[in-house]
Amino acid sequence: MKKFDLIIIGAGRASNLAVSAGKAGKKVAIIEKSALGGTCPNRGCVPSKLLIGYAHVANAIKESNRHFIDTTINKIDIEKIFQDTNEYIANVDEKYHSKFNENVEVFRGVGSFVSNNIVEVNEEELTAPQIVIATGTKPKKPEHEKAWTSDDIFPLKGKIPKSITIIGAGFIACELASFFCAVGIETTLLSRSQHILKKEDNEISEIFKSEFTKKVTIEFETTAENIEYKNEQFFMTLENKDGIKKPHTSEALLYAVGRESNTPSLKLENTSIQTNEKGFIIRDEFFETTAKGVYVVGEAAGVYMLQHAAAYEVNHLDKILLEDCKDPLHFKYMPHAIYTEPEIASVGITEQEAKKQNIEYVSTTTNWIASAKAMSTRLEYPVTKFIINPKNYEILACHMIGPESSTMIHQVLTVMQIDNDIRHLKKMLYIHPAMSESLLPAAIKAVKEVEKYNS
């Protein structure tokens, strides 16, 4: 049996912990069943955004008449686009491996528990006083064996389809639909409900729906039935809520219907580690599971399904394990973004959640036309929505839809991190006429609404 100071199962964000522990002189074992780096750089955030970059350019050309410019796309080299993306993915593993020093040993395979402090990989047993589980999540299995999940796109192997049907209405489904449609692949998205991005604030998701459906064909309240694959085509029947059926075909079928826990492969039944009803691992505020010395970070805990949350948690666990930090981690806020067109960025509660929880609040929605830079996009839909606590001007939420929303919202996040009071956004000096200047009238309007509420 090999002995280590630290065992890490999963080499995604937790690979950073292996790097720092190795530099600190700890003997580290890190176990990974596929490529180092985990989902984000190999099958998720990074390659999907590389594809979205091409979509942005294609859409800009297609919509140039909005700026009185007449253009034509002569060719989109989709093969080259995927070749470039595949080449990036092919280099990820080595980039991550090169960060480890001689104290870190990489084990390629599936890690599973023999007991609370013994892990088996490739029929070899490892032990350590500290074990970190960072196994993330995986896409829910498609209903048809020939169908794809996002894992099958990165890297994409084989023939690039001329048409694709995407089942799902969350951010992964919408981001991929945004790309495929933009580069000229016939794209159909199926939503079981009348909504897309239903977890977003209702006002924002309605704006998104109005704009997104101008580009992407969406069948609402529709399911795919009787799916067959023959002659390199998917044949299916689309059925809507009224029972109306119609035939539908596409070369590819992709399921983007959520993600689920990876914990079954860990054989937690051999330990005292407990999971919740969805299979995610239970932990305390110091990331420790119900087994002493065993920790869990990232999506394996099922709290936040976001890479930046996992990275933040790993960074704090690093301090707990290597610097004897005694402070628990409490997130002040958790932002996210959706990199479609329109782009969305959001932090905090939605208005429908505020109503459901009987939270006292005021809300305001403000367009971006006060910024000349925003006006130059010649888009009418961009807005910023604030939800504010009228008792103390605390920002309960900010929801943005418009170009570069994911960048602009960081100005709001800074205020929320330091001293969460929207009056700071009202008082600060903005560069004129930057896009971010559109936050000024939004903040002024929100402050006025609080004052009005309290008068």
C-alpha positions in Angstrom: 0.0 0.0 0.0 1.3 3.4 -1.0 1.3 6.1 1.7 0.7 9.8 0.9 0.1 13.0 2.9 -2.8 13.9 0.6 -5.0 12.0 -1.9 -7.1 14.0 -4.4 -9.8 12.2 -6.4 -10.5 14.3 -9.5 -8.0 16.6 -11.2 -10.2 19.5 -12.2 -10.1 22.6 -10.0 -8.5 20.5 -7.2 -5.4 20.1 -9.3 -4.5 23.6 -8.0 -4.5 22.1 -4.5 -2.1 19.3 -5.7 0.2 22.0 -7.0 0.4 24.0 -3.8 0.6 20.9 -1.6 3.4 19.6 -3.7 5.3 22.9 -3.4 4.8 22.7 0.4 6.6 19.4 0.4 3.6 17.2 0.8 3.5 13.8 -0.9 0.4 14.0 -3.1 -1.5 11.4 -5.1 -4.0 12.8 -7.6 -6.4 10.5 -9.4 -8.1 11.3 -12.7 -10.1 8.9 -14.9 -9.8 11.1 -18.0 -7.8 14.2 -18.8 -6.3 16.5 -16.2 -8.1 19.8 -15.8 -11.5 18.2 -15.5 -14.7 19.3 -17.2 -14.1 23.0 -17.5 -11.1 23.2 -19.9 -11.8 19.8 -21.6 -15.5 19.5 -22.0 -17.2 22.6 -20.6 -16.6 26.3 -20.0 -13.5 26.9 -22.1 -14.1 25.0 -25.3 -17.7 26.0 -25.4 -16.7 29.7 -25.1 -14.2 29.2 -27.9 -17.1 28.1 -30.1 -19.2 31.0 -28.9 -16.5 33.3 -30.1 -17.0 32.1 -33.6 -20.7 32.5 -33.2 -20.3 36.2 -32.1 -18.4 37.0 -35.3 -20.8 35.2 -37.5 -23.8 36.9 -35.9 -22.1 40.3 -36.2 -21.7 39.8 -39.9 -25.2 38.6 -40.4 -26.6 41.5 -38.5 -24.4 44.2 -39.9 -27.3 45.8 -41.8 -28.3 47.1 -38.3 -25.3 49.4 -38.8 -26.2 50.2 -42.5 -23.5 47.8 -43.7 -24.2 45.3 -46.4 -22.2 42.1 -46.0 -22.2 38.5 -47.1 -20.7 35.4 -45.5 -19.1 33.4 -48.4 -18.0 30.5 -46.3 -17.8 29.3 -42.7 -15.1 26.7 -42.3 -16.8 24.6 -39.6 -14.2 21.8 -40.0 -11.4 24.3 -39.2 -13.4 25.7 -36.2 -13.7 22.3 -34.6 -10.1 21.4 -35.6 -8.8 24.5 -33.7 -11.0 23.7 -30.7 -10.0 20.0 -30.7 -6.3 21.1 -30.8 -6.8 23.3 -27.7 -8.4 20.4 -25.8 -5.6 18.0 -26.9 -3.0 20.3 -25.1 -4.9 20.7 -21.8 -3.7 17.5 -20.1 0.0 18.3 -20.6 -0.5 21.9 -19.4 -1.9 20.7 -16.2 0.6 18.0 -15.7 3.5 20.4 -16.2 2.4 22.3 -13.1 3.1 19.4 -10.8 6.4 18.9 -9.1 8.2 15.7 -8.1 6.0 15.4 -5.0 2.9 14.9 -7.0 2.1 11.4 -8.4 -0.7 11.2 -11.0 -2.8 8.0 -11.2 -4.8 7.5 -14.3 -8.0 5.6 -13.5 -11.2 5.5 -11.4 -10.6 6.1 -7.7 -12.9 4.3 -5.2 -12.9 3.9 -1.5 -12.0 0.7 0.3 -12.5 2.4 3.6 -12.5 5.9 5.0 -8.8 6.4 4.5 -7.9 3.9 1.8 -8.5 4.5 -1.9 -8.1 2.0 -4.7 -7.1 2.8 -8.3 -6.1 0.3 -10.9 -6.1 -2.4 -8.2 -3.6 -0.5 -6.2 -4.4 0.7 -2.7 -3.4 4.2 -1.5 -3.8 5.8 1.9 -3.5 9.3 3.4 -4.6 11.1 6.5 -6.3 13.6 4.3 -8.4 12.8 1.2 -10.2 15.3 -1.1 -13.1 14.3 -3.3 -13.4 16.6 -6.3 -15.2 14.4 -8.8 -17.6 17.0 -10.2 -20.7 15.9 -12.2 -21.6 14.4 -15.5 -24.3 15.0 -18.1 -27.5 13.0 -17.6 -27.5 10.1 -19.9 -29.3 10.5 -23.2 -32.4 8.5 -23.9 -31.0 7.2 -27.2 -27.6 5.5 -27.3 -26.5 7.3 -30.5 -27.4 10.8 -29.1 -24.8 13.2 -27.8 -24.3 15.0 -24.5 -21.9 18.0 -24.3 -19.1 15.5 -23.5 -19.4 14.2 -27.0 -18.8 17.6 -28.6 -15.5 18.3 -26.8 -13.6 17.0 -28.7 -15.9 16.4 -31.6 -14.9 13.3 -33.4 -16.2 12.2 -36.8 -18.5 13.9 -39.2 -19.8 17.4 -38.4 -23.6 17.4 -38.7 -25.5 19.6 -41.1 -28.5 19.6 -38.7 -28.9 19.1 -35.0 -31.8 18.8 -32.6 -31.1 19.9 -29.0 -33.3 18.7 -26.1 -33.2 21.0 -23.2 -33.8 24.7 -22.3 -31.1 25.5 -19.8 -27.9 27.4 -20.3 -25.9 24.6 -21.9 -28.7 23.9 -24.4 -29.0 27.5 -25.3 -25.2 28.2 -25.6 -24.7 25.2 -27.9 -27.8 26.1 -29.9 -26.5 29.6 -30.2 -23.2 28.3 -31.7 -24.6 25.7 -34.1 -27.2 28.1 -35.4 -24.8 30.9 -35.9 -22.3 28.9 -38.0 -25.0 27.6 -40.3 -25.9 24.2 -38.9 -29.7 23.8 -39.0 -30.7 23.9 -35.3 -33.9 23.0 -33.5 -34.2 23.3 -29.8 -37.0 21.4 -27.9 -38.4 22.8 -24.6 -40.8 20.8 -22.6 -42.4 24.0 -21.3 -43.2 27.5 -22.6 -40.0 28.8 -21.2 -36.2 28.8 -21.8 -33.7 29.7 -19.0 -36.6 29.4 -16.6 -34.2 29.7 -13.6 -33.4 33.3 -14.6 -35.5 36.2 -13.4 -38.8 36.1 -15.3 -38.4 39.6 -16.8 -35.0 38.8 -18.1 -35.9 35.4 -19.5 -38.9 36.9 -21.3 -36.6 39.4 -23.0 -34.2 36.6 -23.8 -36.9 34.4 -25.3 -38.1 37.3 -27.5 -34.6 37.9 -28.9 -33.2 34.3 -28.9 -36.2 33.0 -31.0 -35.3 35.5 -33.7 -32.2 33.3 -34.3 -32.9 29.8 -33.1 -35.9 27.7 -34.0 -37.5 26.5 -30.7 -40.4 24.1 -30.4 -42.0 25.0 -27.1 -44.0 22.5 -24.9 -42.8 19.8 -27.2 -41.2 16.4 -26.7 -39.4 14.0 -29.0 -41.0 10.5 -29.3 -40.2 7.3 -31.2 -36.6 8.2 -31.8 -34.8 6.0 -34.4 -31.3 6.3 -35.9 -30.8 4.9 -39.4 -28.8 6.0 -42.5 -26.9 8.5 -40.3 -30.1 10.4 -39.5 -32.3 10.6 -36.4 -36.0 10.2 -37.2 -38.4 11.2 -34.5 -41.9 12.4 -33.8 -42.4 15.8 -32.2 -45.5 16.1 -30.0 -46.7 19.3 -28.5 -49.0 19.9 -25.5 -52.1 19.7 -27.7 -51.1 16.2 -28.9 -50.3 17.4 -32.4 -47.6 15.3 -33.9 -45.2 15.9 -36.8 -42.2 14.1 -38.1 -38.7 15.5 -37.6 -35.2 14.5 -38.7 -31.7 15.7 -38.0 -28.2 14.3 -38.4 -27.4 14.9 -34.7 -29.4 14.7 -31.5 -28.0 16.3 -28.3 -29.4 16.0 -24.8 -28.7 18.9 -22.5 -31.1 18.1 -19.7 -29.0 18.6 -16.6 -26.1 17.1 -14.8 -25.9 14.4 -12.1 -23.5 13.2 -9.4 -20.4 11.2 -10.1 -20.4 9.6 -6.7 -21.5 6.0 -7.6 -18.0 5.2 -8.9 -16.5 6.2 -5.5 -18.1 3.2 -3.7 -19.0 5.3 -0.7 -20.9 2.3 0.8 -17.4 1.2 2.0 -17.2 4.4 4.1 -19.1 6.5 6.6 -19.5 9.3 4.0 -23.1 10.3 3.6 -24.9 11.6 0.6 -28.2 13.5 0.1 -31.2 12.2 -1.8 -29.7 13.3 -5.1 -26.4 11.5 -4.5 -24.3 14.6 -3.7 -21.9 14.4 -0.8 -22.9 16.0 2.5 -20.2 18.3 4.1 -19.8 20.8 6.9 -18.8 24.5 6.6 -15.1 23.4 6.4 -15.8 21.0 3.5 -15.3 18.0 5.7 -17.6 15.0 5.0 -19.1 12.7 7.6 -15.8 10.8 7.5 -13.0 12.5 9.4 -10.2 13.7 7.2 -12.2 13.3 4.0 -13.2 16.6 2.3 -15.4 17.4 -0.7 -15.3 20.5 -3.0 -17.0 21.7 -6.1 -19.9 20.1 -7.9 -19.5 16.8 -6.0 -21.2 18.5 -3.1 -24.1 19.6 -5.3 -24.2 23.2 -3.9 -23.0 25.3 -6.8 -22.6 23.9 -10.3 -20.2 26.6 -11.3 -16.4 26.5 -12.0 -15.7 29.7 -10.3 -17.4 28.4 -7.1 -15.3 25.2 -7.2 -12.1 27.2 -7.7 -13.0 29.5 -4.8 -13.7 26.5 -2.6 -10.4 24.8 -3.5 -8.5 28.0 -2.7 -10.1 28.1 0.7 -9.6 24.4 1.4 -5.9 25.0 0.5 -5.8 27.4 3.4 -7.5 25.0 5.7 -5.2 22.1 4.9 -1.9 23.8 4.4 -2.2 27.0 6.4 -4.3 25.8 9.3 -7.0 28.3 8.5 -9.8 28.1 11.1 -12.4 30.2 9.2 -15.3 28.6 7.3 -16.1 29.8 3.8 -19.3 31.7 3.4 -20.0 33.1 -0.1 -21.4 36.6 0.1 -22.9 36.1 -3.4 -22.8 33.7 -6.3 -22.9 35.2 -9.8 -23.2 33.5 -13.1 -23.4 34.3 -16.8 -24.9 32.8 -19.9 -22.8 33.4 -23.0 -25.5 33.4 -25.7 -26.8 36.2 -27.8 -28.3 38.0 -25.9 -25.7 37.6 -23.1 -27.0 37.3 -19.5 -25.3 38.0 -16.2 -26.9 37.6 -12.9 -26.3 37.6 -9.1 -28.7 37.1 -6.3 -32.3 36.3 -6.0 -34.9 36.5 -8.8 -38.1 38.5 -8.3 -40.2 35.4 -8.4 -38.1 33.9 -5.6 -38.4 37.1 -3.6 -42.2 37.0 -3.9 -42.3 33.3 -3.0 -40.2 33.8 0.1 -42.1 37.0 1.1 -38.9 39.0 1.1 -39.3 42.8 1.4 -37.8 44.4 -1.7 -38.1 47.1 -4.4 -37.1 46.4 -8.0 -36.3 48.6 -11.0 -35.5 47.9 -14.6 -33.5 50.4 -16.6 -32.4 50.4 -20.2 -28.8 51.2 -21.4 -29.5 54.1 -23.6 -27.8 56.6 -21.3 -24.5 55.1 -22.5 -23.4 56.2 -26.0 -21.3 53.1 -26.2 -24.3 51.0 -25.5 -26.3 53.0 -28.1 -23.6 52.3 -30.7 -24.7 48.6 -30.6 -28.0 49.7 -32.0 -29.8 47.1 -29.8 -33.0 48.1 -28.0 -33.4 45.2 -25.5 -30.4 45.6 -23.1 -31.5 46.3 -19.5 -30.3 46.2 -15.9 -32.6 45.0 -13.2 -31.9 45.7 -9.5 -33.7 44.1 -6.6 -32.9 46.1 -3.4 -33.6 45.7 0.3 -35.5 48.9 1.1 -34.4 48.9 4.7 -30.7 49.3 4.1 -30.1 49.8 0.3 -28.5 46.3 0.1 -28.3 44.8 -3.4 -30.3 41.6 -3.2 -29.9 41.0 -6.9 -28.7 42.4 -10.2 -29.8 40.9 -13.5 -28.4 42.1 -16.8 -29.1 41.3 -20.4 -27.1 42.8 -23.2 -23.6 42.8 -24.8 -20.7 42.2 -22.3 -23.1 41.7 -19.4 -20.7 39.2 -17.8 -18.0 41.9 -17.7 -20.2 44.8 -16.7 -21.7 43.0 -13.7 -18.3 42.8 -12.0 -18.7 46.5 -11.0 -21.8 45.4 -9.1 -20.0 42.4 -7.6 -17.2 44.7 -6.3 -19.8 46.8 -4.3 -21.4 43.6 -3.0 -18.1 42.2 -1.9 -16.8 45.4 -0.1 -19.8 47.2 1.2 -23.1 46.1 -0.2 -25.0 49.4 -0.7 -26.3 50.5 -4.0 -25.7 54.1 -3.2 -22.0 53.5 -4.0 -23.0 52.8 -7.6 -24.9 56.1 -7.6 -22.1 58.2 -6.2 -19.1 56.7 -8.1 -17.4 58.4 -11.1 -17.9 56.6 -14.4 -16.0 56.9 -17.6 -18.1 58.6 -20.2 -19.5 57.2 -22.5 -18.4 53.7 -21.5 -20.9 50.8 -21.6 -20.7 50.6 -17.8 -22.0 54.1 -17.5 -25.5 52.6 -18.1 -25.3 51.4 -14.5 -25.4 55.0 -13.2 -29.1 55.7 -14.2 -30.0 52.2 -13.0 -28.5 52.9 -9.6 -30.1 56.3 -9.4 -33.5 54.9 -10.3 -33.1 52.1 -7.7 -32.1 54.5 -4.9 -35.1 56.8 -5.8 -37.4 53.7 -5.6 -36.1 52.9 -2.1 -36.6 56.5 -0.9 -40.1 56.5 -2.4 -40.8 53.2 -0.6 -39.8 54.6 2.7 -41.5 58.0 2.4 
